[in-house]
């Protein structure tokens, strides 16, 4: 038996673009289901092709989910952060560079006071990310 903790990101009209971007950087398997795919559920015709549920599973087993919030529901962007951490510096630097492209870097990847390499950014979709590279275990 297993349990996963998965960040679930909410977007307004850009979930497909965001999830495809994350897939291009993180790799793995991406599945996207539209409101139309799920029977429409009484949705406005203009929103039927928006993402009702997206799931990305990276080669390392990272899971990230996301969806568009219909216009009939309140949407408040932000208020959460996604953190990537581990000891694979090359992979994490690549993720930092790819995911931050077009966004705003708040803290470049630098050695932090606690000894790890750490950086933060807000991606072009308004999602805040933290990347922490810990020294490999000896």
PEHU-V243105 format. One record per backbone hydrogen bond with DSSP energy under -1.0 kcal/mol. NH is the residue of the N-H (numbers start at 1). CO is the residue of the C=O. E is the energy in kcal/mol with one decimal. If there is no record, write none. Layout:
<<NH;CO;E> <NH;CO;E>>
//
This chain:
<<9;65;-3.0> <11;67;-2.7> <18;14;-2.8> <19;15;-3.1> <20;16;-2.4> <21;17;-2.0> <22;18;-2.7> <23;19;-2.2> <24;20;-2.0> <25;21;-1.4> <26;22;-3.4> <27;23;-2.4> <29;57;-2.5> <31;55;-2.4> <33;53;-2.6> <35;50;-1.6> <36;48;-3.0> <38;34;-1.1> <39;36;-1.9> <40;35;-3.0> <43;40;-2.4> <47;44;-2.3> <48;45;-1.0> <50;47;-1.7> <52;33;-2.6> <53;33;-1.9> <54;66;-1.7> <55;31;-2.5> <56;64;-2.9> <57;29;-2.4> <58;62;-2.4> <61;58;-2.0> <64;56;-2.3> <65;7;-2.6> <66;54;-1.7> <67;9;-1.9> <68;51;-3.0> <69;11;-3.3> <73;70;-2.1> <82;128;-2.6> <84;130;-2.9> <86;132;-1.6> <89;87;-1.4> <92;88;-2.6> <93;89;-2.7> <94;90;-2.1> <95;91;-2.2> <96;92;-2.6> <97;93;-2.7> <98;94;-2.6> <99;95;-2.9> <100;96;-1.9> <103;100;-2.8> <104;122;-2.9> <106;120;-1.4> <107;120;-2.3> <110;118;-2.1> <112;116;-3.7> <115;112;-2.4> <117;133;-2.5> <118;110;-2.9> <119;131;-2.0> <120;107;-2.1> <121;129;-1.9> <122;104;-2.7> <123;127;-3.0> <126;123;-2.2> <129;121;-3.2> <130;82;-2.4> <131;119;-2.7> <132;84;-2.5> <133;117;-3.5> <134;86;-2.6>>
//
